Amino acid sequence: MATANVTDGAPRNIVVLCDGTSNQVEGDLSNVLKLYRIADQSTLQRVFYDPGVGTIGNDNSWGRLRQKVVSVLSMASGAGLDDNILRAYGFLCENFRRGDRIFMFGFSRGAYTVRALAGLIHMVGLLRPDQINLSGFALNAYKHAAERDDLHVAWDFARVMRSQTVSIHFVGVWDTVASMIVPRPDRFYIPSLRQLPYTRVNPSVRAFRHAMAIDERRRMFRLNHWMDGQDFVQFPFARPLTSVKQDCRQLWFAGNHSDVGGGYPETVSGLSKLPLDWMIREAEADGLRIDRAMFQHLVHGQQLKDGRHDYVPPDPMGPLHDALKGGWWILEWFPKRLKWKETRRFSLLGLYLPRGERRAIPVGSQFAPSVAVREKADPKYRPQDQIR
């Protein structure tokens, strides 16, 4: 692969934002969509937003019901993930030029999308604009590397295509969930969990930020962890090979999945503004260009001149939602393999019932300062009890 390390003209930011599977562009805004509105869009910063799977045009009861079903199936199987990755990858191939900085942001399934996109770029690089018709082959090579446990499938594709080796300047995600459940031909087509390559470890990522939900309990929303303590290698083909420590920060925030990634009605979104504010400040410190007035408006609730909408500011004591209701609770009574158990549960024959188990928080994890504020005000709120 050719290495892109020379600046042609002024460096630009190329920003990719990928939302989850049930966020309406015209409805309650996720943090990704709010960031899309806050990010400056100019010749020095190109911005791409992908709303996720089937999130547009469901303006009636049947459409919304269909979207709920699609969301659950997509979360479980990874259906539609290829399309999300390819749309974002095509945007990068068309717009990236040497010296540009790539920023990626995602929430929920969209968070896994950008992590898989970063893994794809690490393995096969970026194709030239005149090669975009081969993007599907690039993604297949990347996925086959996982299926066959043979990374050379992807490396060989990159070598033949002479793609560009690029690094990812910044990846910021809210509560990464989702993975791939696929039938395995080598196991009599029994469905099994599969991680795509370099979605937990990626030496091409310079900076990584992850906002994680303390209080999410649904089985379909298990956290997809990122490994701490990695190295960042900007020039993988340089000799001698040099690396630095990856700039990685992962914080736990109070709330469930959408209390961290957004999507609730604005009047009860005070909790989600905390991880949004943190993420934007971290990205801006790394070079993301933002519209300051829009940031103050959407995140901190300052009214714009002639503004028609009100937005709440960050609130450590904001409503903490319970999403484990209805059909979500029914799913908690289906057996789950013991290897995925996070807290103490009775097991039998290698299976257990999740029944809304809390997430296990690894020893040494960092909590957002706002968590201490909530703990002090509410002695019954004790996330430390989840440390394992």
FINU-425334 format. One line per field, with one value per residue: z, y, x of N, C-alpha, C in turn; residue in one letter; residue number from 1. Coordinates in steps of 0.05 Angstrom, whole numbers. Atoms other than C-alpha are relative to their C-alpha. Last residue first. Example, Ala and Ser with C-alpha at 12.3 -4.5 7.8 and 13.67 -1.06 7.14 Angstrom:
<recs>
nc3	(-1  0) $
nc2	(-24  -24) $
nc1	(-16  18) $
cac3	(143  156) $
cac2	(-21  -90) $
cac1	(273  246) $
cc3	(14  0) $
cc2	(22  24) $
cc1	(-15  18) $
residuo	(S  A) $
num	(2  1) $
</recs>
This chain:
<recs>
nc3	(-2  7  25  -5  -9  22  -6  26  10  -12  -3  -3  -24  -23  -4  -7  -29  -15  -5  -25  5  1  -7  19  11  -20  -6  5  -17  13  3  -15  -4  -18  -6  8  -22  8  16  25  3  27  -1  8  -12  -29  -11  -26  2  6  -25  -7  12  -10  19  -10  -23  11  8  -24  -9  15  23  -3  -2  27  -1  12  8  -2  19  -14  -13  -27  -13  -5  -29  -6  -25  -17  -4  -2  17  9  23  22  4  -2  -25  -23  -1  2  -24  -23  1  -8  -29  -1  -8  2  12  26  20  -9  8  29  5  -10  18  26  -4  -6  25  18  -13  7  25  -4  -14  11  -20  -28  -9  4  -15  15  8  28  7  -18  13  27  18  19  -10  -6  -6  -25  -1  -24  -5  -18  10  -13  -24  -10  -25  -7  -20  -13  -5  17  -5  25  22  20  25  14  27  0  -9  -17  14  -12  16  8  -15  -1  27  10  20  -9  21  -8  -24  -17  -5  -22  -3  -22  -3  -24  -16  -13  18  -2  27  0  -28  -11  -8  -8  23  -1  13  -1  -21  -4  -25  3  9  -24  -13  16  7  2  27  -5  23  11  25  -2  22  -7  -24  1  -24  0  -24  -19  -9  -29  -14  -28  -17  -15  -6  7  29  16  -1  15  29  8  3  21  26  5  17  -19  4  3  -26  -17  4  -15  -28  -8  0  -25  -22  -1  -10  -29  -12  8  -19  -8  24  8  15  29  16  8  30  14  -9  10  29  4  -6  22  22  -8  5  29  11  -12  16  22  1  -24  3  -24  2  -25  0  -26  -14  -20  -18  15  -14  -11  19  25  -6  -5  25  14  -13  5  27  3  -16  14  24  -7  9  26  16  22  -5  -23  8  17  -16  -19  15  6  -25  -7  17  -10  -25  7  11  -20  -9  -12  -16  12  12  -19  2  16  -9  -21  8  -21  10  -20  14  -15  -17  17  18  27  22  16  -13  2  29  9  -11  16  26  -3  -13  12  -22  -27  -6  6  21  -5  -3  18  -6  -21  5  -23  5  -24  13  -16  -6  -10  -28  -7  25  2  10  -22  3  -25  -1  0) $
nc2	(28  4  15  28  15  15  10  4  26  21  23  -9  -17  17  15  -19  -6  24  -3  -15  -28  -11  -28  -17  -21  -14  10  -22  1  2  -25  -2  -28  -14  -27  -20  -15  -21  -21  11  29  11  29  11  26  -1  -23  -9  -29  -15  -8  16  -12  8  20  26  6  11  28  17  2  21  13  3  29  10  29  15  24  25  3  12  25  2  25  2  1  23  -1  24  10  29  9  -23  -14  -6  -29  -13  -15  14  28  2  -11  16  24  -9  -5  -25  0  -27  -2  -13  15  -2  -27  -1  17  -14  -23  10  12  -22  -15  13  2  -24  5  19  -12  8  19  -9  -20  -27  -5  11  -19  -6  -7  -21  -26  -3  23  2  10  -21  10  -9  12  -7  13  -19  -10  10  -15  -2  -16  -6  17  16  -13  12  28  9  -17  2  -13  -17  7  5  -22  7  -7  -14  10  -18  5  -24  -7  20  17  28  16  11  16  -2  25  -6  18  -8  14  -7  -17  -20  -23  -17  -11  -9  -4  -17  -26  -6  -7  -27  -5  -28  -6  -29  -9  -24  10  10  19  25  9  29  10  27  16  17  14  26  19  25  2  16  -5  16  0  -20  -12  3  -25  5  -18  -19  -22  -25  0  0  -27  -17  5  -13  -29  -5  -5  -28  -4  -4  21  26  9  3  27  18  -6  9  29  8  -7  20  24  -2  24  23  3  29  16  -6  -25  2  -14  -28  -3  24  10  -19  4  26  -4  -16  18  17  -15  -6  24  0  -18  16  25  8  17  0  18  2  14  14  -4  -21  2  -5  -2  -27  -22  4  -5  -29  -14  6  -17  -28  -8  -3  -23  -25  -4  -12  -27  -4  -17  14  28  1  -11  20  23  -8  -2  28  13  -9  14  27  -1  -6  24  21  11  -20  16  4  -22  -20  -4  19  27  3  23  11  21  16  14  22  11  12  -19  12  -20  1  -17  -27  -7  -6  -26  -19  0  -17  14  1  -6  4  -22  -25  -15  -28  -9  12  27  2  22  4  20  9  16  21  -2  25  -1  -23  -15  -18  -26  -14  -28  -13  -26  -24) $
nc1	(-8  -28  -2  8  -23  -12  -26  -12  7  -16  17  28  2  -4  24  21  -4  9  29  5  3  28  3  15  -17  -16  -26  -19  -24  -26  -14  -25  -7  19  -12  20  11  18  -14  -8  6  -3  2  26  7  5  -15  11  7  -24  -13  -24  -24  -27  -10  6  -18  -25  5  -1  -28  -13  14  29  5  9  0  22  -14  15  22  24  -8  11  -9  -29  -7  -16  -14  0  28  3  22  17  -10  18  1  26  3  -11  10  29  12  -8  18  27  1  15  28  10  27  1  -16  -28  -9  -5  -24  -23  -6  -10  -27  -18  -2  -19  -26  -17  -15  -22  -22  -26  -11  5  -19  10  25  23  21  -2  -27  -7  7  -12  1  22  26  19  27  13  27  15  25  13  26  24  5  27  3  28  12  -20  -26  -20  -5  -12  9  -21  8  -19  -10  -29  -18  -22  -25  -23  -22  -21  -25  -17  -7  -18  12  3  14  25  -1  23  13  18  23  17  25  14  -18  16  2  -24  -5  -28  -7  22  -9  -27  -16  -11  -25  -9  -19  -7  11  17  26  13  -18  0  -27  -2  2  9  11  -21  2  12  -1  12  18  24  16  25  17  -8  25  6  6  -1  -14  16  -18  14  7  -25  -12  18  -5  -26  3  20  -14  -1  -23  -22  -21  13  10  -24  -10  17  -3  -26  1  14  -17  -20  12  3  -12  17  22  2  7  28  2  -2  21  -5  -1  -8  -25  -21  -3  -14  -28  -11  -5  -22  -24  -5  -14  -27  -17  -9  14  15  23  17  23  14  25  4  25  -3  -23  -24  -26  -7  4  -16  -28  -4  1  -25  -20  7  -7  -29  -9  8  -17  -25  -1  12  -18  -13  -7  -18  -26  -13  -7  -21  -25  -7  -8  -26  -19  -2  -16  -28  -11  -2  26  16  18  26  13  9  29  16  3  19  16  18  19  14  22  11  -21  -20  -13  0  -2  -25  -20  9  2  -27  -6  14  -14  -24  -21  -27  -18  12  18  -13  14  0  27  20  10  19  18  18  21  15  20  12  28  12  8  18  4  23  -9  -12  8  5  -14  17) $
cac3	(780  794  794  867  850  811  877  871  937  969  920  921  933  882  830  838  838  771  742  750  695  721  704  704  748  761  703  707  700  668  707  695  670  680  646  651  653  609  614  636  692  717  776  765  794  746  676  644  571  578  612  547  550  565  545  604  591  522  557  591  524  499  552  596  608  582  652  644  690  694  702  766  731  686  621  593  564  493  471  400  357  357  335  367  394  464  509  526  542  490  432  441  467  413  360  380  379  310  314  282  306  321  378  432  392  397  473  481  435  472  542  522  490  551  596  549  554  627  613  560  594  561  495  484  488  432  466  469  544  569  506  532  605  654  693  654  651  618  567  548  498  466  436  462  411  355  312  261  239  183  161  134  191  190  242  292  354  412  456  532  537  496  471  500  465  518  520  491  469  540  567  631  615  680  675  603  568  535  493  465  420  393  342  311  262  317  322  379  394  324  292  257  258  319  309  352  331  290  276  202  212  250  192  153  210  213  234  296  284  338  369  424  431  484  454  407  389  340  325  276  237  201  126  81  10  -35  -84  -108  -110  -43  -9  -32  -8  61  65  51  91  155  155  209  153  174  201  138  99  129  106  37  31  51  -3  -54  -38  -46  -117  -152  -111  -152  -191  -124  -102  -50  23  66  64  136  177  134  146  221  222  186  237  293  255  248  320  343  293  328  391  376  327  313  265  252  195  189  119  100  35  6  31  -4  -51  -12  54  26  -2  65  99  50  51  127  132  75  106  174  145  186  245  273  341  336  266  288  345  302  245  295  323  253  232  292  273  201  224  270  219  201  188  132  151  201  162  186  209  202  163  169  129  144  104  144  113  55  105  152  225  270  315  272  261  335  350  303  337  406  385  367  381  315  244  233  268  307  307  283  312  282  242  237  191  192  142  173  126  119  75  10  -8  59  54  96  54  49  -14  0) $
cac2	(-137  -67  -67  -47  16  39  56  99  88  146  195  266  244  188  235  284  227  204  275  268  214  147  114  39  9  -56  -72  -52  -111  -92  -106  -168  -156  -227  -257  -330  -380  -434  -481  -540  -500  -431  -387  -316  -274  -217  -211  -278  -283  -350  -380  -382  -348  -376  -335  -300  -232  -230  -220  -158  -125  -141  -98  -60  -56  15  47  120  161  230  286  291  301  354  379  437  430  453  501  509  568  609  682  695  628  607  577  506  479  424  446  522  527  480  517  583  550  519  465  447  382  392  345  393  397  321  320  379  347  280  311  355  295  251  303  322  251  262  325  291  293  356  338  274  213  198  209  165  164  165  125  64  71  124  147  155  110  140  111  151  128  165  105  98  113  71  65  12  16  15  48  3  14  90  118  61  74  26  -3  4  -3  -53  -30  -63  -80  -68  -115  -82  -142  -170  -106  -79  -9  28  45  69  79  140  117  160  136  174  153  94  55  7  -22  -67  -78  -73  -97  -157  -167  -202  -262  -292  -359  -385  -461  -470  -541  -511  -499  -467  -417  -381  -308  -266  -204  -153  -99  -48  11  60  127  129  176  156  207  214  150  131  121  68  83  26  -9  -51  -115  -101  -81  -146  -186  -154  -171  -245  -244  -236  -309  -331  -357  -320  -260  -250  -263  -200  -156  -187  -178  -105  -93  -130  -85  -24  -45  4  57  45  111  149  114  59  72  23  -52  -75  -11  19  -42  -39  35  19  -36  14  63  12  -12  59  61  0  43  112  133  183  181  235  229  281  303  303  265  270  240  259  202  145  173  179  109  81  115  86  19  13  27  -20  -76  -67  -80  -143  -145  -204  -185  -109  -113  -160  -113  -51  -83  -103  -32  -3  -47  -21  51  39  6  64  118  165  113  155  150  105  41  22  77  153  161  231  255  319  354  403  454  471  481  445  462  406  426  399  333  332  336  278  236  255  227  276  265  266  290  249  190  145  71  33  73  133  138  203  209  272  288  345  385  399  459  443  373  347  287  224  179  112  71  0) $
cac1	(-311  -338  -414  -420  -381  -442  -476  -539  -575  -537  -570  -543  -471  -476  -504  -447  -397  -425  -417  -342  -343  -321  -254  -244  -189  -227  -273  -346  -393  -458  -521  -562  -633  -658  -596  -621  -563  -533  -474  -516  -548  -530  -551  -528  -472  -454  -424  -445  -425  -388  -450  -488  -556  -624  -687  -718  -686  -720  -787  -760  -743  -813  -845  -795  -720  -712  -710  -692  -647  -679  -627  -587  -519  -553  -523  -564  -635  -651  -706  -727  -748  -684  -689  -622  -598  -617  -564  -583  -515  -509  -553  -545  -474  -450  -491  -457  -388  -396  -343  -277  -247  -172  -154  -178  -243  -250  -242  -290  -341  -338  -344  -404  -439  -423  -457  -513  -541  -560  -600  -642  -710  -738  -704  -744  -698  -648  -581  -519  -510  -582  -595  -557  -576  -555  -495  -430  -369  -308  -259  -197  -144  -86  -50  20  74  103  164  182  255  238  174  119  70  76  28  34  -8  4  -50  -58  -133  -174  -241  -303  -368  -421  -480  -542  -584  -584  -615  -584  -558  -541  -468  -469  -402  -371  -311  -255  -198  -138  -85  -123  -79  -56  -127  -149  -222  -252  -186  -216  -291  -318  -361  -415  -444  -502  -499  -485  -457  -398  -350  -407  -416  -483  -473  -482  -440  -429  -471  -459  -413  -436  -420  -361  -304  -249  -195  -137  -147  -83  -76  -45  -67  -88  -42  -101  -59  -25  -90  -124  -64  -68  -142  -134  -69  -110  -128  -177  -220  -283  -244  -201  -264  -294  -236  -234  -309  -303  -250  -292  -351  -307  -286  -333  -296  -233  -234  -238  -173  -181  -167  -128  -140  -126  -126  -181  -225  -211  -229  -294  -307  -298  -342  -397  -390  -406  -464  -493  -496  -469  -416  -360  -301  -249  -199  -145  -123  -49  -58  -128  -192  -257  -277  -246  -274  -345  -341  -320  -379  -429  -393  -395  -469  -485  -444  -478  -547  -557  -508  -546  -572  -572  -600  -656  -674  -672  -712  -767  -770  -770  -828  -867  -850  -873  -937  -953  -938  -881  -827  -796  -723  -689  -682  -613  -566  -571  -506  -475  -415  -376  -322  -280  -233  -279  -334  -381  -369  -392  -450  -507  -472  -455  -529  -541  -488  -516  -584  -639  -712  -749  -733  -670  -703  -655  -671  -611  -554  -518  -454  -415  -355  -311  -256  -216  -172  -99  -83  -48  -21  5  51  40  -5  31  23  0) $
cc3	(-8  5  -8  -25  6  8  -23  5  -28  -11  11  5  6  26  25  6  10  30  16  7  27  -6  -2  11  -20  -13  22  8  -8  21  -14  -6  16  7  20  8  -11  25  -9  -18  -28  1  -29  2  -9  10  30  11  26  -1  -5  23  8  -17  9  -20  11  23  -9  -7  24  8  -12  -24  6  1  -26  4  -9  -11  2  -19  14  13  29  12  2  29  5  25  19  7  0  -20  -6  -22  -25  -3  2  26  25  5  0  25  23  1  9  29  -2  6  0  -14  -28  -19  8  -9  -30  -5  10  -18  -27  2  4  -27  -17  12  -9  -25  5  14  -10  21  29  14  -7  15  -15  -11  -29  -6  19  -12  -27  -16  -22  11  8  2  27  -2  27  5  21  -12  13  25  8  26  7  10  14  3  -18  2  -27  -25  -18  -25  -9  -27  -5  6  19  -21  7  -16  -12  17  -2  -28  -12  -21  9  -21  3  24  21  4  24  1  25  1  27  19  12  -19  2  -28  4  30  9  7  8  -25  2  -14  -2  23  5  26  0  -6  25  12  -16  -10  1  -27  10  -21  -7  -28  7  -23  2  26  -2  27  -4  27  23  6  29  15  29  18  14  4  -8  -30  -18  -1  -17  -30  -8  -5  -23  -27  -9  -15  20  -2  -2  28  16  -3  17  30  8  2  26  23  2  12  31  12  -7  18  6  -25  -8  -12  -29  -14  -9  -30  -18  9  -11  -30  -4  5  -24  -21  10  -4  -29  -10  11  -18  -23  -5  26  -5  26  -5  28  0  26  15  19  21  -19  13  10  -19  -25  6  3  -27  -13  12  -7  -28  -4  15  -14  -25  6  -7  -28  -15  -21  5  22  -9  -16  16  19  -15  -5  26  8  -16  11  25  -7  -11  19  7  15  15  -11  -12  17  1  -18  11  23  -12  23  -13  19  -14  17  16  -18  -20  -26  -22  -16  11  -3  -29  -7  10  -17  -26  3  18  -8  22  28  9  -4  -24  6  3  -19  4  24  -7  26  -9  22  -18  19  6  10  29  6  -27  -4  -9  24  -4  26  0) $
cc2	(-3  -30  -6  -17  -29  -16  -16  -7  -6  -28  -24  -24  8  15  -18  -15  19  5  -24  3  15  29  8  28  18  20  16  -9  22  -1  -5  27  3  28  15  28  20  15  23  21  -8  -30  -11  -30  -8  -28  2  22  11  30  18  12  -16  12  -7  -22  -29  -8  -14  -29  -18  -4  -23  -16  -5  -29  -11  -31  -20  -23  -28  -3  -14  -27  0  -27  -1  1  -27  4  -24  -9  -31  -10  24  15  6  30  16  14  -14  -29  -4  10  -19  -24  8  6  28  0  29  0  11  -14  4  28  1  -16  14  24  -7  -10  23  15  -15  -2  24  -3  -18  13  -11  -19  7  21  28  3  -15  19  8  10  24  27  7  -26  -1  -13  23  -13  7  -12  8  -10  18  13  -12  17  2  15  9  18  -19  13  -13  -30  -9  17  0  11  20  -8  -8  24  -5  6  15  -14  18  -5  24  7  -19  -19  -29  -15  -17  -19  3  -24  9  -16  10  -14  6  16  23  24  20  10  9  4  19  29  8  5  29  3  29  3  29  8  23  -8  -12  -21  -26  -8  -31  -13  -28  -17  -15  -13  -26  -20  -28  2  -14  6  -17  -3  19  14  -6  27  -9  17  23  24  27  2  2  29  18  -4  13  29  4  6  29  3  2  -22  -28  -10  -5  -29  -20  3  -12  -31  -9  5  -23  -25  -1  -26  -23  -5  -29  -17  4  28  -4  13  28  4  -23  -10  17  -6  -25  6  15  -21  -15  14  4  -24  2  17  -18  -27  -6  -19  0  -19  -1  -12  -16  5  23  1  7  2  27  24  -3  6  30  15  -3  18  29  10  5  24  26  6  14  30  5  16  -12  -28  -1  10  -21  -24  6  0  -29  -13  9  -16  -28  0  4  -25  -23  -10  18  -18  -8  23  21  9  -16  -29  -6  -23  -11  -18  -19  -12  -23  -14  -14  21  -14  21  2  20  29  7  8  29  21  1  19  -17  -6  8  -1  23  27  15  30  11  -9  -29  -4  -22  -4  -20  -15  -14  -22  4  -26  -1  23  14  18  28  16  30  14  25) $
cc1	(29  7  29  2  -6  25  12  30  13  -7  16  -18  -29  -4  1  -26  -21  2  -12  -29  -4  1  -30  -3  -14  19  14  28  19  22  27  14  26  9  -17  10  -21  -10  -17  12  7  -5  3  1  -28  -8  -3  18  -10  -5  25  15  24  22  29  7  -4  19  25  -5  2  29  16  -11  -30  -7  -11  4  -22  17  -13  -23  -24  7  -10  7  31  9  15  16  -2  -28  -3  -20  -18  14  -16  -2  -25  -6  9  -9  -30  -13  7  -19  -28  -5  -12  -30  -9  -27  -4  18  29  10  7  26  25  8  12  29  19  2  21  27  17  17  23  24  27  11  -4  18  -10  -26  -23  -21  3  29  3  -6  11  1  -21  -26  -18  -27  -12  -28  -12  -29  -12  -24  -25  -1  -29  -1  -28  23  19  27  21  7  11  -9  24  -12  21  11  29  17  23  22  25  22  22  24  19  10  20  -11  0  -16  -25  1  -22  -18  -16  -25  -14  -27  -13  18  -17  -1  24  6  28  4  -23  4  28  16  8  26  10  19  8  -14  -21  -29  -11  18  0  28  1  -6  -7  -14  25  0  -14  -1  -11  -15  -27  -14  -24  -15  7  -26  -5  -4  -1  18  -15  18  -12  -7  24  12  -18  5  26  -4  -20  13  1  27  23  21  -11  -9  25  10  -17  5  27  -1  -13  19  20  -12  -3  11  -18  -24  -2  -8  -29  -1  5  -24  6  3  10  28  22  4  16  29  12  7  25  26  6  15  28  17  11  -14  -13  -24  -16  -24  -11  -28  -1  -26  2  23  22  27  11  -3  17  30  4  2  27  21  -7  8  30  9  -7  18  27  1  -11  21  18  10  20  28  15  10  23  27  10  10  28  20  3  18  30  13  5  -28  -19  -19  -27  -15  -11  -29  -19  -4  -19  -16  -16  -20  -13  -24  -10  22  20  10  2  -1  26  21  -8  1  28  4  -13  15  24  19  28  20  -12  -18  14  -12  -2  -28  -21  -8  -19  -20  -16  -22  -15  -21  -8  -29  -12  -7  -20  0  -24  10  11  -5  -7  17) $
residuo	(R  I  Q  D  Q  P  R  Y  K  P  D  A  K  E  R  V  A  V  S  P  A  F  Q  S  G  V  P  I  A  R  R  E  G  R  P  L  Y  L  G  L  L  S  F  R  R  T  E  K  W  K  L  R  K  P  F  W  E  L  I  W  W  G  G  K  L  A  D  H  L  P  G  M  P  D  P  P  V  Y  D  H  R  G  D  K  L  Q  Q  G  H  V  L  H  Q  F  M  A  R  D  I  R  L  G  D  A  E  A  E  R  I  M  W  D  L  P  L  K  S  L  G  S  V  T  E  P  Y  G  G  G  V  D  S  H  N  G  A  F  W  L  Q  R  C  D  Q  K  V  S  T  L  P  R  A  F  P  F  Q  V  F  D  Q  G  D  M  W  H  N  L  R  F  M  R  R  R  E  D  I  A  M  A  H  R  F  A  R  V  S  P  N  V  R  T  Y  P  L  Q  R  L  S  P  I  Y  F  R  D  P  R  P  V  I  M  S  A  V  T  D  W  V  G  V  F  H  I  S  V  T  Q  S  R  M  V  R  A  F  D  W  A  V  H  L  D  D  R  E  A  A  H  K  Y  A  N  L  A  F  G  S  L  N  I  Q  D  P  R  L  L  G  V  M  H  I  L  G  A  L  A  R  V  T  Y  A  G  R  S  F  G  F  M  F  I  R  D  G  R  R  F  N  E  C  L  F  G  Y  A  R  L  I  N  D  D  L  G  A  G  S  A  M  S  L  V  S  V  V  K  Q  R  L  R  G  W  S  N  D  N  G  I  T  G  V  G  P  D  Y  F  V  R  Q  L  T  S  Q  D  A  I  R  Y  L  K  L  V  N  S  L  D  G  E  V  Q  N  S  T  G  D  C  L  V  V  I  N  R  P  A  G  D  T  V  N  A  T  A  M) $
num	(388  387  386  385  384  383  382  381  380  379  378  377  376  375  374  373  372  371  370  369  368  367  366  365  364  363  362  361  360  359  358  357  356  355  354  353  352  351  350  349  348  347  346  345  344  343  342  341  340  339  338  337  336  335  334  333  332  331  330  329  328  327  326  325  324  323  322  321  320  319  318  317  316  315  314  313  312  311  310  309  308  307  306  305  304  303  302  301  300  299  298  297  296  295  294  293  292  291  290  289  288  287  286  285  284  283  282  281  280  279  278  277  276  275  274  273  272  271  270  269  268  267  266  265  264  263  262  261  260  259  258  257  256  255  254  253  252  251  250  249  248  247  246  245  244  243  242  241  240  239  238  237  236  235  234  233  232  231  230  229  228  227  226  225  224  223  222  221  220  219  218  217  216  215  214  213  212  211  210  209  208  207  206  205  204  203  202  201  200  199  198  197  196  195  194  193  192  191  190  189  188  187  186  185  184  183  182  181  180  179  178  177  176  175  174  173  172  171  170  169  168  167  166  165  164  163  162  161  160  159  158  157  156  155  154  153  152  151  150  149  148  147  146  145  144  143  142  141  140  139  138  137  136  135  134  133  132  131  130  129  128  127  126  125  124  123  122  121  120  119  118  117  116  115  114  113  112  111  110  109  108  107  106  105  104  103  102  101  100  99  98  97  96  95  94  93  92  91  90  89  88  87  86  85  84  83  82  81  80  79  78  77  76  75  74  73  72  71  70  69  68  67  66  65  64  63  62  61  60  59  58  57  56  55  54  53  52  51  50  49  48  47  46  45  44  43  42  41  40  39  38  37  36  35  34  33  32  31  30  29  28  27  26  25  24  23  22  21  20  19  18  17  16  15  14  13  12  11  10  9  8  7  6  5  4  3  2  1) $
</recs>
